[in-house]
Structure formats: structure tokens, C-alpha cells
């Protein structure tokens, strides 16, 4: 029954220091588009593959120091068609890298980086063969 009931992730959400600045960064650097705005202020952004990302205001809780292996949600992995081209683009946008290009768990290649507010992201390239074989 759960095969047809649960479809997948609708959206992750980021609590931001500056909702508008972080929204602008995701649109400019990663190609998201503004899809829906709420007065709180909250933005729902849409990626080229139609997945959504919510950017909302943060509360006063201090940001913990995180690594890839810190308990809880760790990072947002963004699939790319060509990782070398993605690295070149992100270099032109002066992103802060969180490591070198490495092999991805499950196949493919991955590299960590950080958004404008220090949230960990990954670019990830998987070949169609890898996706079909697992």
C-alpha cells in the first residue's frame, strides 16, 4: 500500500538569517525560480526538475557546527548532468568548497560546498547506468 501512498520528498526547508538574500543566491547560483511567496516572509522556490525548496526566517536558536556526519539532516545533494561544468560555474560564483571531488556512495562523483549562510550542499553526478543498477 505504501508504494502508491508516499511519493517522495516535496521540499526541504532552510531557516535563513536573510530570507531574501538567500532566495536570491539560490536563484542566481543554482537556477531556482521563485514559485510562491508568503508574507512571513517565506519563499517556495522551484528547481528546473520541478522539485521545491522552502526558505523561511530563522528563530533565535544558535546555529550548531556541522559536518557531513553530524546527527540529523546533514546536507542537500543537487544532481547535476556534468560535474566538471557545475564546478566551473560554482567557481565563477565564488562558492566556498567543503572538500575535493570524490566518489559518491552508491556510485557517481560528488563535491561538497556551502550556500551564502553556510548550509552544506553537494553537487552529485550519477550516470544512468548507476541509477538503473541499484
PLY file of the C-alpha trace (Angstrom):
ply
format ascii 1.0
element vertex 134
property float x
property float y
property float z
element edge 133
property int vertex1
property int vertex2
end_header
0.00 0.00 0.00
2.79 2.49 0.78
4.18 2.14 -2.77
1.42 4.38 -4.11
0.72 6.38 -0.97
4.11 8.07 -0.38
5.56 9.66 -3.50
8.84 11.19 -2.28
10.17 14.43 -0.85
8.14 17.53 -1.73
10.64 20.04 -0.37
13.40 20.59 2.16
13.30 23.87 4.09
16.06 26.24 5.18
15.67 28.67 8.08
17.62 31.75 6.96
19.14 34.82 8.59
18.10 36.81 5.49
15.29 35.13 3.53
15.52 37.47 0.53
19.32 37.32 0.22
19.38 33.52 0.47
16.48 33.27 -2.00
18.40 35.48 -4.43
21.51 33.27 -4.02
19.64 30.02 -4.81
18.05 31.63 -7.86
21.26 33.22 -9.16
23.73 30.43 -8.37
21.65 27.23 -8.65
18.95 28.24 -11.13
15.91 28.05 -8.85
12.91 30.25 -9.64
10.60 32.00 -7.20
7.39 29.96 -7.21
5.31 31.08 -4.21
5.69 33.85 -1.62
4.10 34.09 1.81
4.20 37.28 3.91
6.00 35.66 6.90
8.35 36.01 4.72
8.64 32.55 3.20
9.63 31.68 -0.35
9.00 28.40 -2.13
11.50 28.04 -4.95
11.23 25.62 -7.87
14.20 23.87 -9.47
14.41 23.03 -13.18
13.29 19.45 -12.35
10.20 20.87 -10.54
11.38 19.97 -7.00
10.77 22.65 -4.40
12.90 24.36 -1.74
11.45 26.45 1.09
13.36 29.41 2.52
11.89 30.73 5.76
13.03 33.03 8.58
15.07 31.51 11.38
14.37 31.84 15.06
16.97 32.87 17.66
18.45 29.38 18.15
22.22 29.35 17.67
23.46 27.55 14.57
25.30 24.36 15.56
28.63 23.44 13.99
28.00 20.63 11.48
29.94 18.14 9.44
28.63 15.67 6.88
28.27 13.12 9.69
26.62 15.29 12.37
23.33 13.69 13.55
20.16 14.97 11.93
19.66 16.28 8.40
23.12 16.84 7.03
23.08 18.34 3.56
21.12 18.87 0.36
22.51 16.95 -2.63
21.75 18.50 -6.01
22.07 16.21 -9.02
23.94 17.67 -11.99
24.38 16.46 -15.55
28.09 17.34 -15.74
30.03 17.79 -12.52
33.06 19.47 -14.14
30.82 22.12 -15.71
28.99 22.58 -12.41
32.31 23.05 -10.58
33.41 25.63 -13.15
30.12 27.54 -12.74
30.25 27.42 -8.95
33.88 28.59 -9.00
32.73 31.61 -11.05
30.17 32.30 -8.30
32.91 32.17 -5.62
31.29 29.40 -3.55
33.15 28.04 -0.55
34.08 24.42 -1.19
33.90 21.85 1.59
36.30 19.34 0.04
37.56 17.88 -3.18
35.72 15.91 -5.85
35.28 12.33 -4.60
33.44 9.13 -5.42
29.82 9.16 -4.23
28.30 6.48 -2.07
26.13 4.42 -4.45
28.18 5.43 -7.49
29.00 8.65 -9.27
31.00 11.69 -8.17
30.27 14.30 -5.51
31.67 17.55 -4.11
30.53 19.48 -1.01
30.08 23.26 -0.90
28.23 25.85 1.18
25.49 28.35 0.41
25.52 32.03 1.33
24.68 31.28 5.00
26.90 28.23 5.47
24.39 25.43 4.83
26.09 22.36 3.40
25.21 21.37 -0.16
26.56 18.80 -2.59
26.69 18.58 -6.33
26.31 14.99 -7.43
26.66 13.35 -10.84
25.31 9.84 -11.32
25.29 8.09 -14.67
22.04 6.50 -15.92
23.79 3.10 -15.65
24.44 3.65 -11.91
20.84 4.75 -11.31
19.40 1.72 -13.11
21.71 -0.84 -11.49
20.98 -0.15 -7.82
0 1
1 2
2 3
3 4
4 5
5 6
6 7
7 8
8 9
9 10
10 11
11 12
12 13
13 14
14 15
15 16
16 17
17 18
18 19
19 20
20 21
21 22
22 23
23 24
24 25
25 26
26 27
27 28
28 29
29 30
30 31
31 32
32 33
33 34
34 35
35 36
36 37
37 38
38 39
39 40
40 41
41 42
42 43
43 44
44 45
45 46
46 47
47 48
48 49
49 50
50 51
51 52
52 53
53 54
54 55
55 56
56 57
57 58
58 59
59 60
60 61
61 62
62 63
63 64
64 65
65 66
66 67
67 68
68 69
69 70
70 71
71 72
72 73
73 74
74 75
75 76
76 77
77 78
78 79
79 80
80 81
81 82
82 83
83 84
84 85
85 86
86 87
87 88
88 89
89 90
90 91
91 92
92 93
93 94
94 95
95 96
96 97
97 98
98 99
99 100
100 101
101 102
102 103
103 104
104 105
105 106
106 107
107 108
108 109
109 110
110 111
111 112
112 113
113 114
114 115
115 116
116 117
117 118
118 119
119 120
120 121
121 122
122 123
123 124
124 125
125 126
126 127
127 128
128 129
129 130
130 131
131 132
132 133
